[in-house]
Amino acid sequence: PLINAGYEAAVYEDVASECDGVSTEAISKTFATKESMGKKQRRSAFRAARECEATYFALGTMTADLARTHRSGRKMVTVRVQGTVFNITKRVPRRVADIPPAQYIGIGVNEDSARTNALTLAGKKAGETITKVMQEKGLR
């Protein structure tokens, strides 16, 4: 949704590599047990993105529950998503858009397909929310 709306996005792995940010491996390790980054990791990520000429930085989480059996007999996974978009052009980042906590359900023939369907839906809805808020505020 963001790219289709005319926004440009960079993959954080490229930002970290080109502009010396905290590694994606370190971030993944943090998110394996927590729902937020520590202040040193966040500062490093924001500084790297700023150095790589980014204006905005989106930070969020998607948490998948264990699969359950849907009444149809197929597998069902619930994913929770939440996040924030920051304007990082100034020394202290400013929140410009929030993705309020929401849950999405994916159903599939097995747990993996149900999880993929839920994550895909959650990502799509989060992107739509960010795009709408940023457009309403006239942010580019």
N, C-alpha and C positions, 0 to 999 in steps of 0.2 A: 504493500500500500504506500509506503513512504517513497520508494523509488518511482512508482507509477504516478505519484503526485508531484514529481519534480525535485524531490530532495535527493541529495547525494549521500551515500553511505560508504563507510570504509569498514573492512573487517578488522576487528581489534588485533588479531594476530599480526597483521601487517603494520598497524600503528606501533605495537610493542616492539617489533623488529626494527622498524625504520627510525623510531624516535625514543628508544630506550625506556619503554614502559615495563611495568611488572609483567611477568610472563603469563601467558594463558594457562600454563600448567599450574602455576601458583594460585591463580584465581580459581581454577577448577578444583584444586585441592581444598581451598577455603569453602567453596560452595557445596562441597560434598558433605560438610557437617554443619554449615551455618547458612542463614538466608541473607547475609550481608557481608560486604568486604570490610576489612579493618581500615582504619584511617590512613595508614601508610600505603596500603595497596591502592586505595581509592585515589589518594593524592598522586601517586606514581602514574596511575592510568590517566587521570585528568591532565597532568602535566605533559605526558607523552602525546595525548590527543591534541592539546593546545599547540605543542611544538610542531605537530603534523598538520597544522592549519585547520583543525576542526572547530566548528562553532558550537555544536551540540554534542552531548554525550548521553546515550540512553543506558540506564542501568536497571536491571530487573531480574526477577526470578520466576521460574516455572517449576513447581513441585508436583510430581506425579505420585498418587497413592498406589497401593497394591491393587492388583486386578481383583474384581469380584465377578460373579456370574450374574449377567443381566437376566431379566425374566424371559427373554427370548432364547436363553441357553448360550448365547455368545458371551464373550468376555467384555468387561466394561472397566475403564480406568478414568478416574477423575483427576484433572490437573488444575492447580491453583496458580494464577499468574498475578503479578503486581510489579510496578516499576515507576520510574521517574525519569524525565528528560531534563538535563541541566544545560544551561547556557554556560559555557566554560571560557568565554572570552575575557572575563575579568579575573582578578586574582582569587576571589571567593566565588565559586560556582553558584548560579541562581537557578532554582527550580522553575521550569517553564511549563511542564506538563506532567500530570500524574496518570498512571494507569491504576485505577482503584482495584483492590483485591477482587478477583472474580474467579469462578470455577467453571470449567468446561468438561464435558463428558465425551469420551471416545468409545465406540463399540467396534469390535472386530472379531475375527474368527479365533484369534489367540491373543494372549496378553501383549505381545509385541505390536501387533497391528492396532489393538485398542489404544495402547499408549501413544503410538505414532499419530493416530487419528486425533487424540485429545491434544497432544502437543501442537500439531499442525493448526487445529482450530484455535487454541489459545494464542498462538503466535499471530495468526491472522487477525483475531479480534484485538489484540494488543496493538498491532500496527495500525489498524483502523482507528483506534482510540487516539493514539499519538498523532496521526495525520489530521484527524478532525480538530483536535485541540490546537495544534500548531497553526492550522489554516485559519481557525476562528480568531486566533491572536495575531494573524498576519506575520508569523515568524517564517523566515527563509533561511 
